[in-house]
Amino acid sequence: MRFFSQTLTLTLLLPLGAVAQGQGSLKVDSSQVVGLTALLEAQPRHPEATSIRALLLEWEDSTRDVVDYVCPDVLAPVPATGTPNGPELLAQFIFGSAAFQVANPSQKGA
């Protein structure tokens, strides 16, 4: 299982090296969302986690494959100042919802 995890990590992150070297802009497509979300859940402090979150947010903003609703009353405490890892928790909530919809297209917007 450890080998699989390392292989998945390399497969998902190799394209980030090209961007770091100025070889073009990197985009996430829907087929990568489930794997990248799982990576962030398993390794929230991964060295590339900030870059992955930024790419997923960009994808989330431009895709029509998912519909995410963030209820302010339910999530009010999460982004509040003083909540440890608040921004990461909120982003992961959104990514988890998106990953579910990508994996289950009939549940889009659920």
Secondary structure as GFF3:
##gff-version 3
##sequence-region A 1 110
A	DSSP	alpha_helix	2	20	.	.	.	ID=ss1
A	DSSP	alpha_helix	30	42	.	.	.	ID=ss2
A	DSSP	alpha_helix	49	62	.	.	.	ID=ss3
A	DSSP	alpha_helix	72	75	.	.	.	ID=ss4
A	DSSP	alpha_helix	86	103	.	.	.	ID=ss5
A	DSSP	three_ten_helix	105	107	.	.	.	ID=ss6
###
